[in-house]
Amino acid sequence: MARNEVFRDADFLSLPVSSGTASGAPVLIGSLVGVTQTKEGEGGNPAGFASVVRKGAHKVTVTGAVGGYGLPIYITSANALTTTSTSNTLFGYSLGTKGSGSGDLTVALARI
């Protein structure tokens, strides 16, 4: 049995986030995507870190029209969610539809 395992499941981690990041915020940390479960610096995390979940489906604000289920949702370098792929990282997949502009949408996180 390997003795170098640090986390059995790396789905809930304390990760570095921007100052003032709120709980429930989508985040991009390197190539990792997730949703914060605590505010930055709270819940036992040091300043500059938050508890981040990297699996599941979350209701988040997305900009752009989404016409069906299973469509890709992207995250920008500023941690905003969009339907635009150009220069953005895959965040997850739509579990619903919404019109143009910004609005809530349930998104299943991509396992990348």
Protein Blocks (a to p, Z undefined) as FASTA:
>chain_A
ZZkbfblblcbccddddehiaehiacdehjaccddfbdehiahiaehiacddfedjdddd
dedddfbehiacdddfkopacfbfghpacfbdcebdddehjdddddddddZZ
